Every structure is written in structure tokens, then in C-alpha cells.
């Protein structure tokens, strides 16, 4: 018998520009992180300096 994991996603919107984002995603896991920014209708992937998992529902993403 095979088991399958249901994949879930969360999109965080950072309303105020910041070099540090505190994200509460409520996924009950330690997800992989992709950071994409949009500017003038264009999207760009940005690599954070670090991602710290506070708990299974919260992470801190630092850019500088």
C-alpha cells in the first residue's frame, strides 16, 4: 500500500517593506520556502540570507 502526502501552500503578503519577515503560515510543518517579489508587474525570485523555523507554524525570513 502506498501513502500520499497532500501538498498545501501558503502565500504571504508583506505589506510593509522589511529586511525581516515573520510569517505565520499555520501549515503544521516546516515547509520549503520560495520568496518571489513583484515590482511594476514583474516577478523576481529572491534568495533570503536565512530562514529560521520558530515552530511548525511560524518562520522568520531574513534578507540582509
N, C-alpha and C positions, 0 to 999 in steps of 0.2 A: 504494500500500500504506500502511495506517495502522499506527502503532505505539502501543501502550498501555503505560502505566506501572502496575505493580502497587502498590497503596497498602498501606502497612504502618503499624501503630500500635504505640505503647508506652505502658503505664500505669505511672507512677512512684508509689510509696507512700512518703510522708515520715513515718517512724515517730516522729521527734522534732521538735516544733515548732521552726521556724527561719525567719529572715527571708531566708536564702540557701539555695538548694537546688543541689547539684551532682548532675546527672543524667547517668548513663551509659546511653544508650539502644541503642547498637550498631546503628543503622539505616543507617550509612554514608552519611548525607546531613544536610542542615541543615533539619530539619522545622519546620513551623509549630507553635506552642505554644499550648495551651489549658490554663489552670490552673483546676481545679474542686476545691473543698473540700467535705467533708461534715461536718456537725455536727448531732448529735441526729437523724440520719436524713434531714436535708435537705441538698440540694446547692446550691452557690452558685459562680458563676463569679467569679474574682478576677483583676484585671489586674495583672500584675507591673510593677514600676518599670523593669526591664530584663531582657533575655535576651542573654547573651553566648555565642556559639558558640566553644567551645575548639578543637574539631576535629569531623570528621563523625560522631563517636560520643558526644560529650560537650557539654553546655551548662550554664551557670550561670544560674539564675533568681533575681533579687533582688526583694524586695518592699518594702523601705524603704531 
